[in-house]
């Protein structure tokens, strides 16, 4: 053990002992809607928030202004965004001003930081998490936890190796309403779950013409890119619209959809990746700088059940009362999860059986686990985040390896694909959706992915080198995510 790592180990040990003593001494866990926390400054946890343009502002709201946490660092590649957040945090913290940096490595080097909270673009999630864990910090990381399958497993390895608490930002796991609903479902009250259907029916317009655009003058582009390849900005809006370009994002499947993918897997009771994946779709209805699908169906096979996911970025009506939600289709009824904190169960005739309601305190759950040092206290441990994120990535791999064909050709392929879902019905609904949006299905050019067999133990594809190559990516030095066993 090196001198630095030995010192860090001792610091971590003392910190763990102090927090364990605080818990033993009766520190009250953070409850829902309770913003005060511990009354003692000795119990205060120092937090660095990395990536504060969008979701990161919610992270700030969760940690700033409490008595038991203090935001001591703000980090963002955009100096204007970061500077504005520093001012806001100072006001929330009654004059306690956080430091600011564009380089997250400065945060990692600060031994006084206990927690790193990450809301960067997707392509930074894994490396930022691993660096933070290696530096002795606990981590809260937004969804998807990874940009590709391998990255997620590497975070899990790091968290286990260094015995750090790492929570995923899938806050539905902490919803009291959904926790009750899933427990009720697992108890067999409406029979066996045969299909879990995730829905991301979320209107997305064109992001503008593909071209070459200037990097904002306030952005350190080298630090923004990090692990991603060097290249020009090809979208008009720099912030947020990276979601629809493969180098940085994962489309709505891995953006909004990861929440519903996680609920669907949770309801199925599956704690591994699938045995087989198949996807089809396209970016339809307009041409723009986006690369990811705005219309997509993904089918994950688990032998006795299927997880089906539908992405619709064009205008659409709901399905069984949900647009952004999950439908559990069971042998004796069905359950609709139309929001982050509610669900309703029905019998096969559509008669409502029971409602479930209740909000979440996901950040509070994370802080409870940080103090207890018990991974099992987490509602959304990093491995849960890895599995649900990876299901999104697997769907995108099949889609990206797809063959272009007409709707008539595609229908024949889809109908022959085995699944517990009625694949023809799902396909026909998808085609009708396109027609309703003025997309000609006689002329449509769909990407029909291959049916990919997958080994959930090794987390690799079966006899498919092209698909295996897409489980990871080439990294831009020095921003390299470690390989397996190297964290």
C-alpha positions as CSV (number, residue, x, y, z in Angstrom):
1,X,0.0,0.0,0.0
2,X,1.4,3.4,-1.0
3,X,1.9,6.2,1.5
4,X,-1.0,8.2,0.0
5,X,-3.4,5.2,-0.1
6,X,-2.4,4.2,3.5
7,X,-3.1,7.7,4.7
8,X,-6.4,7.7,2.9
9,X,-7.3,4.3,4.3
10,X,-6.7,5.6,7.8
11,X,-8.7,8.7,7.2
12,X,-11.6,6.6,5.8
13,X,-11.4,4.3,8.8
14,X,-11.6,7.2,11.2
15,X,-14.5,8.7,9.3
16,X,-16.3,5.4,9.2
17,X,-15.8,5.0,12.9
18,X,-17.0,8.5,13.6
19,X,-20.2,8.0,11.5
20,X,-20.9,4.6,13.0
21,X,-20.6,6.2,16.5
22,X,-23.0,9.0,15.4
23,X,-25.5,6.4,14.3
24,X,-25.1,4.4,17.5
25,X,-25.5,7.6,19.5
26,X,-28.9,8.1,18.0
27,X,-28.5,10.5,15.1
28,X,-32.0,10.7,13.5
29,X,-32.1,9.4,9.9
30,X,-33.2,12.0,7.3
31,X,-36.9,11.6,6.8
32,X,-39.1,12.6,3.9
33,X,-39.7,16.4,3.7
34,X,-37.2,16.8,6.5
35,X,-34.4,19.2,5.6
36,X,-32.6,19.8,8.8
37,X,-30.6,16.7,9.5
38,X,-28.1,16.4,12.3
39,X,-27.8,19.4,14.7
40,X,-24.1,18.8,15.2
41,X,-21.4,20.4,13.0
42,X,-19.2,17.4,13.9
43,X,-21.5,15.2,11.9
44,X,-21.4,17.4,8.8
45,X,-20.5,15.7,5.5
46,X,-18.7,17.8,2.9
47,X,-20.2,17.4,-0.6
48,X,-18.8,18.2,-4.1
49,X,-21.3,18.5,-6.9
50,X,-20.0,17.9,-10.4
51,X,-22.1,19.0,-13.4
52,X,-24.6,21.7,-12.3
53,X,-26.3,22.9,-15.5
54,X,-29.5,20.8,-15.2
55,X,-30.1,17.9,-12.8
56,X,-27.0,18.9,-10.8
57,X,-29.0,21.9,-9.5
58,X,-31.3,19.4,-7.8
59,X,-28.3,17.8,-6.2
60,X,-27.3,21.2,-4.9
61,X,-30.8,21.6,-3.5
62,X,-30.5,18.2,-1.7
63,X,-27.3,19.0,0.1
64,X,-27.0,22.7,0.5
65,X,-28.9,24.4,3.4
66,X,-28.9,21.3,5.6
67,X,-27.2,21.1,9.0
68,X,-25.6,17.7,8.3
69,X,-24.2,18.4,4.8
70,X,-22.4,21.3,3.2
71,X,-21.5,21.8,-0.4
72,X,-17.8,22.7,-0.4
73,X,-17.1,22.4,-4.1
74,X,-18.9,23.2,-7.4
75,X,-17.4,21.7,-10.5
76,X,-18.5,22.4,-14.1
77,X,-16.8,22.7,-17.4
78,X,-18.8,25.8,-18.1
79,X,-17.5,28.7,-15.9
80,X,-20.7,30.8,-16.3
81,X,-22.9,27.9,-15.1
82,X,-20.5,27.1,-12.3
83,X,-20.1,30.7,-11.1
84,X,-23.9,31.2,-10.9
85,X,-24.3,28.0,-8.8
86,X,-21.6,29.2,-6.4
87,X,-23.6,32.3,-5.7
88,X,-26.8,30.3,-5.2
89,X,-25.1,27.9,-2.8
90,X,-23.5,30.7,-0.8
91,X,-27.0,32.1,-0.2
92,X,-28.5,28.7,0.7
93,X,-25.6,28.1,3.1
94,X,-25.9,31.4,4.9
95,X,-22.6,32.8,3.5
96,X,-20.6,29.5,3.4
97,X,-19.2,29.8,-0.1
98,X,-18.1,26.7,-2.0
99,X,-14.9,26.6,-4.1
100,X,-15.2,26.3,-7.9
101,X,-13.2,24.4,-10.5
102,X,-13.7,23.3,-14.0
103,X,-11.4,20.3,-13.4
104,X,-13.0,17.5,-11.3
105,X,-9.5,16.1,-10.4
106,X,-9.1,19.0,-8.0
107,X,-12.2,17.8,-6.2
108,X,-10.7,14.3,-6.0
109,X,-7.5,15.6,-4.5
110,X,-9.3,17.3,-1.6
111,X,-9.2,15.0,1.5
112,X,-11.9,17.0,3.2
113,X,-14.5,16.0,0.6
114,X,-16.6,13.1,1.8
115,X,-19.2,12.8,-1.0
116,X,-19.0,13.4,-4.7
117,X,-22.4,13.9,-6.4
118,X,-22.3,13.5,-10.2
119,X,-24.7,15.0,-12.7
120,X,-22.4,15.4,-15.7
121,X,-23.3,14.3,-19.3
122,X,-23.5,10.5,-19.5
123,X,-20.1,9.9,-21.0
124,X,-18.5,11.2,-17.8
125,X,-20.5,9.3,-15.2
126,X,-18.4,6.2,-14.9
127,X,-14.9,7.7,-14.9
128,X,-16.0,10.5,-12.4
129,X,-17.5,7.8,-10.1
130,X,-14.4,5.6,-10.3
131,X,-12.0,8.4,-9.7
132,X,-14.1,9.6,-6.7
133,X,-14.2,6.1,-5.2
134,X,-10.5,5.6,-5.7
135,X,-9.9,8.9,-3.9
136,X,-11.9,7.7,-0.9
137,X,-15.2,9.4,-1.5
138,X,-18.8,8.1,-1.4
139,X,-20.7,8.7,-4.6
140,X,-24.2,9.6,-5.8
141,X,-24.3,9.3,-9.6
142,X,-27.1,10.1,-11.9
143,X,-28.7,7.7,-14.4
144,X,-27.6,6.1,-16.6
145,X,-24.6,5.3,-14.4
146,X,-22.6,4.5,-17.6
147,X,-22.2,5.3,-21.2
148,X,-21.7,1.6,-22.1
149,X,-22.1,-1.8,-20.4
150,X,-18.5,-2.3,-19.3
151,X,-18.3,1.0,-17.6
152,X,-21.2,0.2,-15.2
153,X,-19.6,-3.1,-14.1
154,X,-16.3,-1.2,-13.4
155,X,-18.0,1.2,-11.0
156,X,-19.5,-1.8,-9.2
157,X,-16.0,-3.3,-8.9
158,X,-14.5,-0.1,-7.6
159,X,-17.3,0.4,-5.0
160,X,-16.8,-3.1,-3.7
161,X,-13.0,-3.0,-3.7
162,X,-12.8,0.3,-1.8
163,X,-15.9,-0.3,0.3
164,X,-17.6,2.9,-0.7
165,X,-21.3,3.8,-0.7
166,X,-22.5,4.4,-4.3
167,X,-26.2,5.4,-4.9
168,X,-27.8,5.5,-8.4
169,X,-30.1,8.4,-9.3
170,X,-33.1,6.2,-10.0
171,X,-35.2,7.9,-7.3
172,X,-38.3,5.7,-7.9
173,X,-36.5,3.0,-5.9
174,X,-37.2,5.2,-2.8
175,X,-40.8,6.0,-3.7
176,X,-43.0,4.6,-0.8
177,X,-45.8,4.1,-3.3
178,X,-43.8,2.2,-5.8
179,X,-42.1,0.1,-3.1
180,X,-45.5,-1.0,-1.8
181,X,-46.7,-1.6,-5.4
182,X,-43.8,-3.8,-6.3
183,X,-43.9,-5.8,-3.1
184,X,-47.7,-6.3,-3.7
185,X,-46.9,-7.4,-7.3
186,X,-44.1,-9.8,-6.1
187,X,-46.6,-11.3,-3.6
188,X,-48.5,-12.7,-6.7
189,X,-51.7,-10.7,-6.1
190,X,-52.4,-10.6,-9.9
191,X,-50.5,-13.8,-10.8
192,X,-47.2,-14.1,-12.6
193,X,-45.6,-11.2,-14.5
194,X,-45.3,-12.2,-18.1
195,X,-44.4,-8.8,-19.7
196,X,-43.0,-5.7,-18.2
197,X,-43.6,-2.9,-20.7
198,X,-41.6,0.3,-20.2
199,X,-42.9,3.4,-21.9
200,X,-41.1,6.6,-22.8
201,X,-43.7,8.5,-24.8
202,X,-42.1,11.9,-24.5
203,X,-42.4,14.5,-27.3
204,X,-39.0,15.5,-28.6
205,X,-38.6,18.0,-31.5
206,X,-35.8,18.5,-33.9
207,X,-32.5,19.7,-32.4
208,X,-31.6,21.6,-35.5
209,X,-29.4,21.0,-38.6
210,X,-26.2,19.1,-38.4
211,X,-23.2,21.3,-39.0
212,X,-20.1,22.6,-37.2
213,X,-20.8,25.0,-34.4
214,X,-18.6,27.0,-32.0
215,X,-17.9,25.8,-28.5
216,X,-19.3,28.3,-26.0
217,X,-16.5,30.6,-24.9
218,X,-17.2,29.8,-21.3
219,X,-16.7,26.0,-21.7
220,X,-13.4,24.1,-21.3
221,X,-14.1,21.7,-24.2
222,X,-11.2,19.4,-23.4
223,X,-12.6,18.8,-19.9
224,X,-16.2,18.6,-21.2
225,X,-15.2,15.9,-23.6
226,X,-13.1,13.9,-21.1
227,X,-13.4,10.2,-22.2
228,X,-15.2,11.1,-25.4
229,X,-13.4,11.3,-28.8
230,X,-12.0,14.6,-30.0
231,X,-14.3,16.2,-32.5
232,X,-16.2,19.4,-33.4
233,X,-19.6,20.4,-32.0
234,X,-22.2,19.3,-34.6
235,X,-25.4,20.4,-32.9
236,X,-26.7,24.0,-32.6
237,X,-27.4,23.8,-28.8
238,X,-24.3,22.8,-26.9
239,X,-25.9,21.9,-23.6
240,X,-28.5,19.1,-23.2
241,X,-28.8,18.1,-26.9
242,X,-25.7,15.9,-26.5
243,X,-28.3,13.3,-25.3
244,X,-29.2,12.6,-28.9
245,X,-25.6,12.0,-30.1
246,X,-23.9,8.6,-29.6
247,X,-20.5,9.9,-28.5
248,X,-22.0,11.5,-25.4
249,X,-25.6,10.2,-24.8
250,X,-27.8,7.2,-25.2
251,X,-31.0,8.6,-26.6
252,X,-34.2,8.7,-24.7
253,X,-33.9,5.0,-23.9
254,X,-30.9,5.9,-21.6
255,X,-32.2,9.4,-20.7
256,X,-35.8,9.4,-19.5
257,X,-36.2,5.8,-20.2
258,X,-33.7,4.5,-17.7
259,X,-36.2,5.3,-14.9
260,X,-38.9,3.2,-16.5
261,X,-36.4,0.4,-17.5
262,X,-35.4,0.2,-13.8
263,X,-39.0,-0.1,-12.6
264,X,-39.7,-2.7,-15.2
265,X,-36.7,-4.9,-14.2
266,X,-37.6,-4.3,-10.6
267,X,-41.1,-5.6,-11.1
268,X,-39.9,-8.6,-13.0
269,X,-37.7,-9.5,-10.1
270,X,-34.6,-9.9,-12.4
271,X,-31.2,-9.3,-10.9
272,X,-29.2,-10.1,-13.9
273,X,-29.0,-8.9,-17.5
274,X,-31.2,-10.7,-20.1
275,X,-30.5,-13.8,-22.2
276,X,-31.4,-12.2,-25.5
277,X,-32.1,-8.7,-26.9
278,X,-33.7,-7.4,-30.0
279,X,-34.5,-3.8,-31.1
280,X,-35.9,-1.9,-34.1
281,X,-36.8,1.7,-34.9
282,X,-35.4,4.9,-36.4
283,X,-35.0,8.6,-36.1
284,X,-38.2,9.5,-38.0
285,X,-40.4,12.5,-38.8
286,X,-37.5,15.0,-39.3
287,X,-33.8,15.2,-40.1
288,X,-31.5,16.9,-37.7
289,X,-28.2,16.7,-35.9
290,X,-29.5,13.9,-33.7
291,X,-28.3,10.3,-34.2
292,X,-30.2,8.3,-31.7
293,X,-33.7,6.8,-32.3
294,X,-36.8,8.8,-31.6
295,X,-39.0,5.8,-32.3
296,X,-37.7,2.5,-30.9
297,X,-38.8,-0.9,-29.5
298,X,-36.5,-3.1,-27.4
299,X,-37.3,-6.6,-26.3
300,X,-35.3,-8.3,-23.6
301,X,-35.9,-12.0,-23.1
302,X,-35.7,-13.6,-19.7
303,X,-36.9,-17.1,-20.8
304,X,-40.2,-17.0,-18.7
305,X,-40.9,-13.3,-19.2
306,X,-40.1,-10.3,-21.4
307,X,-39.1,-6.7,-20.7
308,X,-40.4,-4.7,-23.6
309,X,-39.5,-1.0,-24.0
310,X,-41.1,1.5,-26.3
311,X,-39.7,4.9,-27.1
312,X,-41.8,7.5,-28.9
313,X,-40.5,11.0,-29.5
314,X,-43.3,12.1,-31.8
315,X,-46.8,13.1,-30.7
316,X,-48.7,10.2,-29.2
317,X,-51.6,9.2,-27.1
318,X,-51.1,7.2,-23.9
319,X,-51.2,3.4,-23.5
320,X,-53.5,2.1,-20.8
321,X,-53.3,5.5,-19.0
322,X,-49.5,5.9,-19.1
323,X,-47.1,7.9,-21.3
324,X,-43.9,7.8,-19.3
325,X,-44.5,4.7,-17.1
326,X,-44.6,1.0,-16.9
327,X,-47.3,-1.6,-17.5
328,X,-47.0,-5.1,-15.8
329,X,-49.0,-7.6,-17.8
330,X,-49.8,-10.6,-15.5
331,X,-51.7,-13.9,-15.7
332,X,-54.5,-12.5,-13.5
333,X,-54.5,-8.8,-14.2
334,X,-52.2,-5.9,-14.8
335,X,-50.6,-3.0,-13.1
336,X,-50.1,0.5,-14.4
337,X,-47.3,2.8,-13.1
338,X,-48.0,6.2,-14.7
339,X,-45.6,8.3,-12.7
340,X,-42.6,8.3,-10.3
341,X,-44.7,7.8,-7.2
342,X,-48.0,6.0,-8.0
343,X,-49.4,2.8,-9.4
344,X,-52.8,1.1,-9.8
345,X,-53.6,-2.6,-10.1
346,X,-56.5,-4.0,-12.2
347,X,-58.1,-7.4,-12.9
348,X,-58.3,-8.9,-16.4
349,X,-61.6,-7.1,-17.0
350,X,-60.1,-3.7,-16.2
351,X,-61.7,-3.3,-12.8
352,X,-59.4,-1.4,-10.4
353,X,-58.2,-3.5,-7.5
354,X,-55.9,-1.1,-5.6
355,X,-54.0,2.2,-5.7
356,X,-50.6,2.9,-4.4
357,X,-49.3,6.4,-3.7
358,X,-46.2,7.9,-1.9
359,X,-43.2,10.1,-2.6
360,X,-39.5,9.6,-2.2
361,X,-36.5,10.8,-0.2
362,X,-33.7,9.3,-2.3
363,X,-30.9,11.6,-1.2
364,X,-31.9,11.1,2.4
365,X,-31.7,7.3,1.8
366,X,-28.2,7.8,0.4
367,X,-27.1,9.8,3.5
368,X,-28.4,7.2,5.8
369,X,-26.2,4.6,4.1
370,X,-23.2,6.9,4.1
371,X,-23.5,7.2,7.9
372,X,-24.3,3.5,8.5
373,X,-21.6,2.3,6.0
374,X,-24.0,-0.5,5.1
375,X,-24.6,-1.0,1.4
376,X,-27.8,-2.9,2.0
377,X,-29.3,0.3,3.4
378,X,-29.3,1.8,-0.2
379,X,-32.5,1.6,-2.1
380,X,-30.6,1.9,-5.4
381,X,-27.1,0.5,-5.0
382,X,-24.7,1.0,-7.9
383,X,-25.2,-2.6,-9.1
384,X,-29.0,-1.9,-9.6
385,X,-28.0,1.1,-11.6
386,X,-25.5,-0.9,-13.7
387,X,-28.0,-3.6,-14.6
388,X,-30.8,-1.2,-15.6
389,X,-28.4,1.1,-17.5
390,X,-26.9,-1.9,-19.3
391,X,-30.3,-3.1,-20.5
392,X,-30.6,0.3,-22.2
393,X,-27.2,-0.1,-23.8
394,X,-27.9,-3.6,-25.0
395,X,-31.0,-2.4,-26.7
396,X,-29.1,0.3,-28.4
397,X,-26.4,-2.1,-29.6
398,X,-29.0,-4.3,-31.4
399,X,-30.5,-1.2,-32.9
400,X,-27.2,0.2,-34.1
401,X,-26.2,-3.1,-35.7
402,X,-29.5,-3.2,-37.5
403,X,-30.2,-3.6,-41.2
404,X,-32.3,-1.0,-43.0
405,X,-35.5,-2.3,-44.4
406,X,-39.1,-1.3,-45.3
407,X,-42.0,-1.7,-42.9
408,X,-43.3,-4.6,-44.9
409,X,-40.0,-6.4,-44.6
410,X,-39.7,-5.5,-41.0
411,X,-43.1,-6.8,-40.1
412,X,-42.1,-10.3,-41.3
413,X,-38.9,-10.3,-39.2
414,X,-40.6,-9.0,-36.1
415,X,-43.5,-11.5,-36.3
416,X,-41.0,-14.4,-36.3
417,X,-39.2,-13.2,-33.2
418,X,-40.1,-15.3,-30.1
419,X,-41.3,-13.4,-27.0
420,X,-43.9,-13.6,-24.3
421,X,-45.1,-10.3,-25.7
422,X,-47.4,-10.2,-28.7
423,X,-44.7,-8.8,-31.0
424,X,-47.0,-8.2,-34.0
425,X,-49.4,-6.2,-31.8
426,X,-46.5,-4.0,-30.5
427,X,-45.2,-3.5,-34.1
428,X,-48.6,-2.6,-35.5
429,X,-49.2,0.0,-32.7
430,X,-45.8,1.5,-33.5
431,X,-46.5,1.7,-37.2
432,X,-49.9,3.3,-36.5
433,X,-48.2,5.8,-34.3
434,X,-45.9,6.8,-37.2
435,X,-48.9,7.1,-39.6
436,X,-50.6,9.3,-37.2
437,X,-47.6,11.6,-37.3
438,X,-47.6,11.7,-41.1
439,X,-44.7,9.2,-41.6
440,X,-45.3,7.0,-44.6
441,X,-44.8,3.4,-43.5
442,X,-44.5,2.4,-47.2
443,X,-41.4,4.6,-47.5
444,X,-40.1,4.4,-44.0
445,X,-36.5,3.2,-43.5
446,X,-36.4,1.2,-40.3
447,X,-33.3,-0.2,-38.6
448,X,-34.1,-3.8,-37.7
449,X,-31.5,-5.1,-35.3
450,X,-30.3,-8.7,-35.0
451,X,-31.5,-10.9,-32.2
452,X,-28.5,-11.0,-30.0
453,X,-27.9,-13.8,-27.5
454,X,-26.3,-12.7,-24.3
455,X,-24.5,-14.4,-21.4
456,X,-25.6,-12.6,-18.2
457,X,-22.8,-14.2,-16.1
458,X,-19.9,-12.9,-18.3
459,X,-21.9,-9.9,-19.5
460,X,-20.8,-10.6,-23.0
461,X,-22.6,-11.6,-26.2
462,X,-22.6,-15.1,-27.4
463,X,-20.5,-15.6,-30.6
464,X,-20.8,-12.0,-31.8
465,X,-17.6,-10.0,-31.9
466,X,-19.2,-7.0,-33.5
467,X,-21.7,-6.7,-30.6
468,X,-19.0,-7.4,-28.0
469,X,-16.9,-4.5,-29.4
470,X,-19.8,-2.1,-28.5
471,X,-19.8,-3.1,-24.8
472,X,-17.0,-0.6,-24.3
473,X,-15.3,2.2,-26.3
474,X,-11.9,3.7,-27.1
475,X,-11.0,6.3,-24.5
476,X,-9.2,9.6,-25.0
477,X,-6.1,9.7,-22.7
478,X,-5.8,10.6,-19.9
479,X,-9.5,10.1,-19.4
480,X,-9.5,6.3,-19.5
481,X,-12.0,4.1,-17.7
482,X,-10.0,1.2,-16.2
483,X,-10.4,-2.3,-17.7
484,X,-11.8,-5.2,-15.8
485,X,-9.8,-6.0,-12.6
486,X,-7.8,-2.8,-13.0
487,X,-9.9,-0.4,-10.8
